[in-house]
Amino acid sequence: MTTSEGLHWSSRFTFLMAAVGCAVGLGNIWRFPYTAGVSGGGAFVLIYLGAIVLLALPVLMAELMIGRRGAAGPPAAIAAVARESGRSRNWRWMGVLLGGLGALLALSFYAVVGGWTLAYAFKMGSGQLQQVTADEATLVFDVLNSSPGNLLAWFTVFIGATVFISAGGLHSGIERAVKIMMPALFVMLVAMVVYSATVGDIGRTLSFLFTPDFSKINAKVVMAAFGQAFFTVSVGITNMMAYGAYLQKSTRLPHASVIIVGADTMVALLAGLAIFPIIFMYGLEPGAGPGLVFMTLPFAFGQIPGGLVFGTLFFVLLFFAALTSSIAMLEAPVAWLRDATSLSRRAAALVAGSISFTLGILAALSFNVLSDTHPLGSIALFEGKTFFDLFDFLVTNIMMPLGGILIAVFAGWFVKTQFSRDEMFEGKDTIGYRLWLFLVRFLAPAILAFVFYDMTIG
């Protein structure tokens, strides 16, 4: 019995909320602002928008198409579609590698950052960050990470919430959670933008984000934009393929995919509009790197009127974004375990969650007791990387771009065009279908090959 046999999203809206929740995560609200900050602002944003259309959208459509056609977890869905197309079932190992190992690795380090969002929501809400100086804000982050007990506690709560929701199943778990969190996330984000525009430097923000300085466009900025676009839509490790398995045939994949990437892009841009006015108001550095959210912003929120309320709101927003994505990360390995074994939904969620939890302990301890441990340090590519850095690098820099190449090649060259055309364009050989086929056959693999080279060897 496949994981999706007789089981579908209760409505198209619910699917869109879940899929947008999968795409909208820390990549939008945490990673996008600082990546834009270090990559030239408007020049980066312009290329990012093009990358969403040319790269993320066609690969997203491919994942949803394979998931719905195969109607199972990623390995079984890929095997079913390959067999139907007269291809080797060995393609299923792509699903095992990406939807099994890749998703569990991703969740392990992602949950550590998710724990940070919970910790900061509590610290901000309890007034611990009021009137802190820039140095004190940095110290708060350092103290959190240097304490194994505190960091592991927040990490455990976050991954425990992820497993609990997943164990509830499609309707009682995932759907119920996203129907609450996603509307709340959008409301909070809009409120943050209005607040930031009122108290911060919105003029400079608009200029920074939407006035491209073409002199700043170089190969590094282009690769950063394409890498960010691919990462933020959460394609490449079969999360969307797992969600696609529950899709009804009446859902039009191209339209749904456009809505998903559109909402994802809107959240990324709104996050920039929420964060940069406050950053610019205090003359802080927009290219502050990953510390922008967890060190620079707490200082800024601690100084401005209403900072206690809106700072807390911001970190609750960040927590919701992280949690909806982590639920999606767990879905692929849970679906795989249900297909491959006799485990119940609850048991599969506990097993998969326990594996990520165990790996996540190593990632969390990388900031303190294991900070000097570099498990693959003898290999030049992984030199100096802790467990956290290693897991992040393996997933983000290696598995996701290579996974995207494999998914695009499989969907474009190995799945019969009759089947992909049926799933996406109702069997019609439209211009839209031919454009999608060109993108997944040629452009997406080529771009991802450059992204992979840039992120690993370049």
SVG drawing of the C-alpha trace seen along z (x, -y; Angstrom):
<svg xmlns="http://www.w3.org/2000/svg" viewBox="-11 -57 55 62">
<polyline fill="none" stroke="black" stroke-width="0.4" points="0.0,0.0 1.4,-3.4 1.4,-6.3 -1.1,-8.2 -3.5,-5.5 -7.0,-6.9 -5.3,-9.9 -5.4,-13.4 -5.1,-16.9 -8.5,-18.0 -8.5,-21.0 -6.4,-22.8 -6.0,-25.7 -4.7,-23.4 -2.1,-21.9 -1.0,-25.3 -0.6,-26.3 1.4,-23.2 3.6,-23.6 4.2,-27.3 5.0,-26.4 7.5,-23.9 9.1,-26.6 8.8,-29.5 11.4,-28.9 14.6,-30.2 15.9,-30.5 13.4,-33.4 13.5,-35.3 17.0,-34.5 19.1,-33.7 17.6,-35.9 18.2,-39.3 21.8,-38.7 22.6,-37.1 21.1,-40.2 23.1,-42.3 26.4,-40.8 25.6,-40.5 24.8,-44.0 21.1,-44.5 19.0,-45.3 21.4,-43.7 21.1,-40.5 17.3,-40.7 16.9,-41.2 18.9,-38.1 17.2,-36.2 13.8,-36.8 15.0,-35.5 16.5,-32.5 13.2,-31.7 11.5,-31.5 14.2,-29.7 15.5,-27.3 13.3,-26.9 9.9,-26.8 10.6,-24.1 12.3,-21.8 9.4,-22.4 7.0,-21.3 9.1,-18.2 9.0,-17.2 5.2,-17.6 4.7,-15.8 6.7,-12.8 5.1,-12.7 1.6,-12.8 2.3,-10.4 3.9,-7.9 1.5,-8.4 3.9,-7.4 7.0,-8.5 9.9,-9.7 11.8,-6.4 8.6,-4.4 7.2,-7.2 10.4,-7.5 10.5,-3.7 6.8,-3.6 7.3,-6.4 10.5,-4.9 8.9,-1.5 5.9,-3.0 8.3,-4.8 10.2,-1.6 13.2,-2.7 15.2,-1.0 13.7,-0.9 17.2,-1.7 16.3,-5.4 14.6,-4.8 18.0,-5.2 17.8,-8.9 14.8,-9.1 16.6,-7.1 19.6,-9.3 17.7,-12.6 14.4,-11.9 16.0,-9.6 19.6,-10.7 19.4,-14.2 16.1,-15.1 17.2,-13.7 20.6,-15.5 18.8,-18.7 16.4,-18.4 19.3,-17.7 21.1,-21.0 17.9,-23.0 16.4,-22.1 19.3,-23.6 18.6,-27.0 14.9,-26.3 15.8,-26.1 17.5,-29.5 14.3,-31.0 12.4,-29.6 15.0,-30.7 15.0,-34.3 11.2,-34.5 11.4,-33.7 14.3,-36.0 12.7,-38.9 9.2,-38.3 10.6,-38.2 12.4,-41.5 15.9,-40.0 17.0,-41.8 15.6,-45.3 18.2,-48.1 21.1,-45.7 24.2,-47.1 25.6,-45.6 28.3,-43.8 25.7,-42.5 23.5,-41.2 26.5,-39.3 27.3,-37.9 23.7,-36.6 24.0,-34.6 27.5,-33.3 26.3,-32.4 23.3,-30.4 25.6,-28.4 28.3,-27.9 25.9,-26.1 25.2,-22.5 22.3,-22.2 20.4,-25.3 21.1,-24.7 20.1,-21.1 16.9,-21.9 15.7,-24.4 16.7,-22.1 14.8,-19.2 11.6,-21.2 11.8,-22.2 12.4,-18.8 9.9,-17.3 7.2,-19.7 8.1,-18.6 7.8,-14.9 4.5,-15.4 2.9,-17.2 4.1,-14.7 2.9,-11.8 -0.6,-13.2 -0.8,-12.3 -1.8,-14.3 -5.1,-15.7 -4.9,-15.8 -1.2,-16.7 0.2,-18.5 -3.0,-20.2 -4.1,-21.4 -0.7,-22.9 -0.3,-24.7 -3.8,-26.1 -3.0,-27.9 0.6,-28.8 0.7,-29.9 -2.1,-32.6 -0.6,-33.7 2.9,-33.9 1.6,-36.2 -0.3,-38.4 2.7,-38.8 5.0,-39.5 2.8,-42.2 2.5,-43.7 6.3,-43.7 6.7,-45.5 4.2,-48.2 6.0,-48.7 9.4,-48.8 8.3,-51.2 6.8,-53.5 9.8,-53.5 12.7,-52.7 14.4,-54.0 12.1,-52.7 13.4,-55.0 16.9,-53.6 15.5,-50.1 13.5,-50.5 16.5,-51.9 18.8,-49.1 16.4,-46.3 14.9,-47.6 17.4,-49.9 20.0,-47.6 23.5,-48.7 24.6,-46.7 28.3,-47.4 27.9,-45.0 26.8,-42.1 29.6,-39.6 29.8,-35.8 29.7,-35.5 26.5,-37.5 24.9,-35.5 25.8,-32.2 24.6,-33.4 21.2,-34.5 20.7,-31.1 21.8,-29.2 19.5,-31.2 16.5,-30.8 17.0,-27.0 17.5,-26.8 14.6,-29.0 11.9,-27.0 13.1,-23.9 13.6,-21.7 16.3,-19.2 15.8,-16.8 12.2,-15.7 10.2,-17.5 7.8,-18.7 7.7,-15.3 6.5,-13.9 3.7,-16.5 2.9,-16.0 2.0,-12.3 -1.2,-13.5 -2.3,-15.8 -5.6,-15.1 -5.6,-15.0 -7.9,-18.1 -5.1,-20.4 -3.3,-22.1 0.4,-21.7 1.6,-24.8 -0.8,-27.1 -0.1,-25.7 3.7,-25.9 3.5,-29.5 1.5,-30.3 4.0,-28.5 7.1,-30.3 5.2,-33.6 4.3,-33.4 7.8,-32.2 9.3,-35.2 6.9,-37.6 7.8,-36.4 11.5,-36.8 11.0,-40.4 8.7,-41.2 11.4,-39.9 13.8,-42.3 11.3,-45.1 10.8,-44.1 14.4,-43.9 16.4,-46.5 14.5,-49.6 15.5,-48.8 19.1,-48.0 19.5,-51.2 17.9,-53.3 20.8,-52.5 23.5,-52.6 24.1,-48.9 25.7,-46.8 23.2,-45.0 25.8,-42.5 26.3,-41.3 26.1,-37.6 24.1,-35.0 24.4,-37.1 22.1,-39.7 19.0,-38.1 20.4,-36.7 22.8,-39.4 22.2,-42.6 18.4,-42.7 18.1,-41.9 20.2,-45.0 18.0,-47.1 14.7,-45.8 16.0,-46.5 16.4,-50.2 13.2,-51.2 9.7,-52.0 7.6,-48.9 10.7,-46.7 9.6,-44.3 6.3,-43.5 7.5,-43.5 10.8,-41.8 8.9,-39.0 6.5,-38.9 9.4,-38.7 11.0,-35.6 7.6,-33.9 7.3,-34.5 10.7,-33.0 9.8,-30.0 6.6,-29.4 8.5,-29.6 11.1,-27.1 8.5,-24.7 6.5,-24.5 9.6,-23.7 10.9,-21.1 7.5,-19.3 8.0,-19.0 11.6,-17.8 10.4,-14.9 7.6,-13.9 9.9,-12.4 11.6,-9.9 8.4,-9.2 6.7,-8.3 9.6,-6.2 9.6,-4.2 5.8,-3.6 6.3,-2.4 9.2,-0.1 8.1,1.3 5.0,2.1 5.5,-0.8 2.5,-3.0 2.6,-6.7 3.3,-7.4 6.1,-4.9 7.7,-6.1 7.7,-9.7 9.3,-8.6 12.0,-6.5 12.9,-9.2 12.7,-11.9 15.0,-10.0 17.6,-9.7 17.5,-13.4 17.6,-14.0 20.7,-11.9 22.5,-13.7 21.2,-17.0 22.8,-16.5 26.2,-16.3 25.2,-19.5 24.2,-21.3 27.3,-20.3 29.4,-21.7 29.0,-25.1 30.5,-24.0 32.0,-20.7 32.6,-19.5 33.7,-22.9 37.2,-21.6 36.0,-18.3 36.2,-18.2 35.0,-14.7 36.2,-14.8 38.9,-17.4 41.5,-15.3 39.6,-15.9 40.4,-19.3 36.8,-20.0 35.7,-19.5 38.7,-21.0 37.8,-22.9 34.1,-21.9 32.4,-20.9 29.4,-18.5 27.0,-21.4 29.1,-22.9 29.5,-19.5 25.8,-18.6 24.9,-22.1 27.6,-21.8 26.6,-18.3 22.9,-19.2 23.1,-22.7 26.2,-22.7 26.2,-19.1 22.9,-17.2 20.5,-19.9 22.2,-21.0 23.1,-17.4 19.6,-16.3 18.1,-19.1 20.2,-18.0 19.1,-14.3 15.4,-15.3 15.5,-17.6 17.3,-15.0 15.0,-12.2 11.8,-14.3 13.0,-15.7 14.8,-12.7 13.6,-9.5 9.9,-10.1 7.8,-9.6 6.7,-12.9 3.2,-11.6 3.1,-11.1 4.6,-14.5 2.4,-16.2 -0.7,-14.4 0.2,-15.4 1.0,-19.1 -0.8,-20.2 -3.8,-17.8 -2.1,-16.0 -1.8,-19.0 1.5,-19.8 1.4,-23.5 4.1,-26.2 4.2,-26.1 4.9,-22.4 7.7,-22.7 9.2,-25.6 9.2,-23.5 10.7,-20.5 13.5,-22.8 14.2,-24.2 14.4,-20.8 16.3,-19.1 18.9,-21.8 18.9,-25.0 18.2,-23.8 20.9,-21.1 23.4,-23.4 22.8,-26.2 22.8,-23.7 26.1,-22.3 27.6,-25.8 26.0,-26.4 27.4,-23.1 30.9,-24.0 30.7,-27.4 29.6,-26.1 32.1,-23.3 35.1,-23.8 34.9,-27.4"/>
</svg>
